[in-house]
């Protein structure tokens, strides 16, 4: 399931990546062929990174399950104002991603696949579901680990 979510993300992202001098002759739209090749590589295999580099996907744009499940990771909020400022920025970015739609927007396309698979029941009884279901509650934003020190 993770591989399918990531494949949808990259299939929507790759056509949006501008051509650069380092990638002068990848045929537009660059998406066809990628999905088949990506799905043929085992999840987490180092060949994934090679394939993403070949198709021009910058490291900062690569799908990251940790960034999805814990967008606040690595941040400490000293007070509610810092939390609120971060949350408003995060929600603005989420709204911008939603504005791109779930067909052409890479993130929302991928999250739709994840939601659809989770709701289909196919994965409800699977090993993936038992292991990854804890990520789902993290889809709603909330403060980081230090929030109890200032939350009412």
C-alpha positions as CSV (number, residue, x, y, z in Angstrom):
1,X,0.0,0.0,0.0
2,X,2.8,2.4,0.8
3,X,4.4,1.8,-2.5
4,X,1.1,2.6,-4.3
5,X,0.6,5.8,-2.4
6,X,4.2,6.9,-3.2
7,X,3.8,6.0,-6.9
8,X,0.7,8.1,-7.2
9,X,2.5,11.0,-5.5
10,X,5.5,10.8,-7.9
11,X,3.3,10.3,-11.0
12,X,1.6,13.6,-10.2
13,X,4.8,15.4,-9.1
14,X,7.2,14.5,-11.9
15,X,5.3,16.3,-14.7
16,X,5.5,19.5,-12.5
17,X,9.2,19.4,-12.1
18,X,10.8,22.0,-14.5
19,X,13.5,20.8,-16.9
20,X,17.0,21.8,-15.8
21,X,20.4,21.7,-17.4
22,X,21.1,18.5,-15.5
23,X,18.0,16.9,-17.0
24,X,17.9,18.3,-20.5
25,X,16.3,15.4,-22.4
26,X,13.8,13.6,-20.3
27,X,10.7,13.5,-22.6
28,X,7.7,15.3,-21.4
29,X,5.5,14.6,-19.5
30,X,8.2,12.4,-17.9
31,X,5.5,10.5,-15.9
32,X,4.9,7.6,-18.3
33,X,7.2,4.8,-17.7
34,X,8.1,6.0,-14.2
35,X,5.3,4.3,-12.4
36,X,6.0,0.9,-13.9
37,X,9.7,1.2,-13.1
38,X,9.0,2.5,-9.6
39,X,6.6,-0.2,-8.7
40,X,9.1,-2.8,-9.9
41,X,11.6,-1.8,-7.3
42,X,11.0,-3.1,-3.7
43,X,9.8,-0.5,-1.2
44,X,12.7,1.2,0.5
45,X,15.3,-0.2,-1.9
46,X,18.2,2.2,-2.7
47,X,17.2,1.9,-6.4
48,X,14.2,4.0,-5.6
49,X,16.4,7.0,-4.8
50,X,18.3,6.4,-8.1
51,X,15.1,6.3,-10.1
52,X,13.8,9.5,-8.4
53,X,17.1,11.2,-9.2
54,X,16.9,10.0,-12.8
55,X,13.4,11.6,-13.1
56,X,14.6,14.8,-11.4
57,X,12.8,14.6,-8.1
58,X,14.7,16.8,-5.7
59,X,15.3,15.3,-2.2
60,X,13.2,18.0,-0.5
61,X,10.2,17.0,-2.7
62,X,10.4,13.2,-1.9
63,X,7.5,11.6,-0.2
64,X,8.2,11.3,3.6
65,X,5.8,9.3,5.8
66,X,7.3,11.0,8.9
67,X,6.5,14.4,7.5
68,X,2.9,13.3,6.8
69,X,2.4,11.6,10.2
70,X,4.3,14.1,12.3
71,X,4.5,17.5,10.5
72,X,5.5,19.1,13.8
73,X,8.5,16.8,14.4
74,X,11.7,18.6,15.5
75,X,9.8,21.7,16.6
76,X,9.4,22.8,20.2
77,X,6.6,25.2,21.0
78,X,7.4,27.3,24.0
79,X,3.9,28.8,24.2
80,X,0.5,28.8,22.5
81,X,1.5,31.7,20.3
82,X,4.3,29.7,18.7
83,X,2.0,26.7,18.3
84,X,-0.6,28.9,16.7
85,X,1.9,30.5,14.3
86,X,3.2,27.2,13.2
87,X,-0.3,25.7,12.9
88,X,-1.6,28.6,10.8
89,X,1.4,28.3,8.4
90,X,0.8,24.5,8.2
91,X,-2.9,25.0,7.5
92,X,-2.1,27.6,4.8
93,X,0.2,25.1,3.1
94,X,-2.4,22.4,3.4
95,X,-5.1,24.7,1.8
96,X,-2.6,25.5,-1.0
97,X,-2.1,21.7,-1.6
98,X,-5.8,21.2,-1.5
99,X,-6.2,24.0,-4.1
100,X,-4.1,22.0,-6.5
101,X,-6.7,19.3,-6.3
102,X,-6.6,15.6,-5.9
103,X,-6.0,14.9,-9.5
104,X,-3.0,17.2,-10.3
105,X,-1.8,17.9,-6.7
106,X,0.7,15.2,-5.8
107,X,0.1,15.3,-2.0
108,X,-3.7,15.2,-2.1
109,X,-3.6,12.6,-4.9
110,X,-1.5,10.3,-2.7
111,X,-3.5,10.9,0.5
112,X,-6.7,10.1,-1.5
113,X,-5.2,6.7,-2.4
114,X,-4.3,6.1,1.2
115,X,-7.8,7.0,2.4
116,X,-9.5,5.0,-0.3
117,X,-7.4,1.9,0.4
118,X,-7.9,2.3,4.2
119,X,-11.7,2.7,3.7
120,X,-12.0,-0.2,1.2
121,X,-11.7,-2.8,3.9
122,X,-9.0,-4.7,2.0
123,X,-6.4,-3.3,4.4
124,X,-8.5,-3.3,7.5
125,X,-7.4,-6.8,8.3
126,X,-4.0,-6.7,6.8
127,X,-0.6,-6.5,8.5
128,X,-0.2,-3.0,7.1
129,X,-3.4,-1.8,8.8
130,X,-2.3,-3.1,12.2
131,X,1.1,-1.5,11.9
132,X,0.2,1.7,10.1
133,X,-3.2,2.7,11.5
134,X,-1.6,4.7,14.3
135,X,-0.5,7.2,11.5
136,X,-4.1,8.0,10.7
137,X,-4.9,10.0,13.8
138,X,-1.8,12.1,13.0
139,X,-3.4,13.4,9.9
140,X,-5.0,16.0,12.0
141,X,-2.6,18.7,13.2
142,X,-1.7,18.9,16.9
143,X,1.1,20.2,19.0
144,X,4.4,18.4,19.5
145,X,5.6,16.6,22.6
146,X,5.9,19.6,24.8
147,X,2.3,20.8,24.4
148,X,1.2,19.6,27.9
149,X,3.4,22.2,29.6
150,X,1.2,25.1,28.3
151,X,-2.1,23.5,27.1
152,X,-5.0,24.4,29.4
